[in-house]
Amino acid sequence: MKVGLQLVSFTWPGGTAEIGPRLLEIAQTAEEAGFHSLWVMDHYFQIPPWGKPEDHPMLEAYTTLGYLAAGTVRIRLGVLVSGVIYRPPAVLIKAATTVDVLAGGRTYFGVGAAWFKGEADALGIAFPDLGDRYAWLEDTLRLSRQTWSGDTSPFEGKRVRAAYPLSNPLPLSSPRPKILVGGDGPKRTLPLVAKYADAWNVITSPSRIDEHRDRLRAACDRIGRSFDEIEVTALDPEDLRGEEIAGYRWTPAFERDRLAKWRDRGVDHVIVNIDADPANLRRFGEEVIQKVA
């Protein structure tokens, strides 16, 4: 089982001037500690439950990953997940390609339909209704696969068009960065996961993961795809406790037991939110990851 780390906060001692050095130290420490992946959110403001936008800084996702790509060598990098409305799809795909090239081919391409209307309204970003956002998401998934295959023929989707979808360079990941779709809605999301994704992220608990997987397996069966082709990644609701995370004092025994429950359920990849202090990450690696994963 692989363990990933999601960074949800950039509020650290020292203020803005220390964000860059601290972020790189965290990424390098996570890599040394044995974390398989490192994830950031795709937001322009800090979001609830992790704090007020006015009080807590937020970095743009792909710029951040490009910075981390230069300072790490093994840990996989991804966005959990990109709201497809925030950038024109071809621009989003180019950003993801750039990070993959700079990282030497070790990225995930995480995408979803977006949910935070307040953020979009504040920044003047169009926020279509749910049906249109899902059409936009499917077009983005289709366009990414076409672009990364090297096919530059005109693309015509339901909401997205691209006359010449060239990617030069192509990603270094083979055959492409792992396309990850987040969410578990049975009507819209899971059919897209089954049809287009290499990986899937679901927020759930170990006790409920089987029912979520069964729904995705059924979606795969309907189109004749093997469920086993899709990497299952999980984020535990216990890790969505907002500002409590910063003060959370976990114990190795509790975390080993928690990860063992995921492992025993056959989950491929668990993503955790813990206090990202480097000493804390080293301890988590030594006393949890090395014992369980």
N, C-alpha and C positions, 0 to 999 in steps of 0.2 A: 504493500500500500504506500502511496506517495502522499506527502503532506505539503500543502502550500500555505503561504502567508499572505493575507490581504492587509494592505495598509489603508486605513480609512481616515487617518488624521495626520496632519502635518503641524500640529500644535506642540512644539517642543521648547525646552528652555533655550534662551538666547535670541528668540525672535526670528525675524525674516532672514537675517544674515546667516543664521545657522542652519536653515532648512536644507540647503544643498549639501554641505558636508555631513550633516546628520543622516540625510537620506541615503547617501552613498555608503556610509558606515553601516547602516541597517541592512542594506542589500548585500553587502559583502559578508557581514556577519551571518545573515540568514543562509547564504550559500555555504559558508564554512560549517554551519551547524547542521546541514543536511536537509534543509527545506528543498523540495523539488521545484517549486514555483513561487513567484512573487507577483502579486496582483495589485492594481490600483483601480479606483472607481473612475467613471467617466462623468464627472460633474464639474461645473464652473464655480459653484458655491458649495460650501460645506452644507450638508443636508441633515435633517433630523434622522436618527436620534443622536448624532454625534456632535451637535453643537449649532449655535447660531452663525449664519454667514458673516455677520458683522464682527464676530469675536474669534473665528477660527479660519485660518487660511486654507485654500484649496488650490492645487496645481493642475494644469491641463494634462490629460492622461498620456498622450503619445509623446509630447515633449519630455515628460518625466521618464517614460520608458526608454527613450533614446539616450538620455543621460545615464540611466542605469545600465544600458547595454554596454556602454564604454567602460564601465567599472566592474563588470562581472564576466565570468567565463562559462559557467555551467548552468546556473539557475534559469529556469524558463520564465518568460515574462508575458504578462497578459493584462487585459482590461476586463474587469468583471462588472458589468459588461457595457459596451458602447451603445448609447441610444442612437439609433440610425438617423434620427432627425437632426442631430447636432451638426452634421457636415454633409455636403453632397457625397453620395455614395462613392464616386470615383476618387474623391479626395480622401475619404476615410480609408479606402483600400490602399491608396498610395502611402498614407501615413503608416498603416500596418506593415506594408511592404518595406518601407524604409527602416522601421524598427527591426524587422526580421533580418535584413541585410546587415545592419550595424551590430546585431546580436549574434551573427554567425549562424542563423537558422535555428533559433530556440524560442519561438513565440507561439502563443495562441491568439486567434482572432475572435474575441468575444463580442457578440452582438445581441441586442434585444430591441424591443419595440419602443422603449422609453416610457417613462411614467410621470416625471416630475414637471407638471405643467407650470407650476409657479416659477421655476427656474427659467423655463423657456420664455414665459411671458416677460419676466424681468429683463431678459437680454434681447428681446425682439426676435426670438427664434420661433418660426411657425410651428404650431403644435396641432397637427391634424387629428381627426377623430380616430378611434381605435382601429376601425376597419382600414382606414388609409395608412395608419402607421404599420399595420401588419402587411399590407401590400408593399409598402416601402421596404420593410424588413425582408420579405421574400425576394424582391428585386435586388436588394443588396447582396443576399446570399447567392443568387444566381450570377450576378455580375462578378462577384469575387471569384467564384469558381471558373467562370469563363476567362477573366483577366489573367488569373494565375496559371491557366492552362496554355497561355500564349496566343489564344484566339482573339484577334483584333477585329473581327467582323462586327458590324453595327449591332448594338444591343437595344432591344425594345422590350421594356417591361410594362407593368401596369401603371407605375408612377415614375419610373426612371428610364432615361434614354442616354445612350452614349454612342456617338458616331464612330469613335475609333478608340476602344478601350485598351490602349497600349500600356504595358508595364515594363519599363526598362530602367533598372534591372528587374528581373523576376526575383521572387523570394529565394532564399537559400534553403528554407525548409522544404523537404521533399515528401509528397508531391506539391505541398503548399503549407503555409501555416495552418495549424489545426483550427478548423472553424468550430467555435463553441457557441451554442445558443443557450441563453438562460431562460428559465421559466418552466412551468409544468401545466399550463392550460391545455386541456384535452382537445378543445375544438380548433384552436389556432396554433399554439406553440408546438405541441408535440408532433403534429404532422410535419412541421418545418424541420424539427430536429431529425425526424426519421428520414426525411427526403434529402437534406442538405448537410447535416452537421457531422463532424468527426468527434465532437465531444459535447457534453450536455452538463449544465449546472442546475442543480435544484436545491432550494432551501428547505430542509426537512430534518427530521430527527432519525437516529438509527432505527427506532421502533416503527417508523412509517416509510422507510425507504423502499421496502418491497412493493407497497401499493403504487408508489410513483413509478418504479421500474416496470411493473406489470402494465401500466398504462402506456409507457413508451414502447414496450415490447409489442403490445397490440397494434400501435401505430406503425411499427416496423413490419409486422406481419401483413398488414393491409396492403403494403406496397412491395412485399417480397424482399425486404432487406433484412439482413441478420442483425439482431439487436447487439450481438457481441462485437460488431464493428465500431460501436460508439463508446468512447471513454466516458464513464460516469464520474462526475465531480459533485461533491456535496458541500454545502455550507450549513453548519448547524445553527438553528435559531438561537441557541445559547450564546452564540458569538455576535448577536445583533442587539446587545444591551447598551449600545451607545456609549455615553461618557463614563459609564461604569467600567468599561474595559481598561481605561487608563489606571484605575485604582484596583483592578482585579488582582488578587494575590492567589494564583492557582497553586495547587500542590502537584508534584509529580505523580503521585498515586492516582489522584482524581483524573488527570489528563491521560495517563496511560490506560486507565479503565475506559475513558470516553473514546479514545482512538481504537482500542481493542473492539469495542462494540461495532464501530464502522468496519473494521477489518473483518470481523466475523460475519458481517452481512455481505461481504464480497465487494465492498465499494473500492473503486480503483484509486480515488484521489480525494482526500479531504482537505478543505481549505479552512484555516482557522484565523480568527482575529484575537491576538493577544497583545499585551503591552509590548511595543517593539523596541524597548530599551535593549541595547546590544547584550548586556549581561544577562538579561532575561531570555533572549533568544539563544544564547550559548547554553544556558541551563536547560532550556526546553529541548535543544538538540541532544544534549548528553543524557538527560534523564527521562526523556519521553520518546523522541523519534528513534534513537538508537535501540531502545528497548522494545518498540512496538512495530514500527513500520517495516 
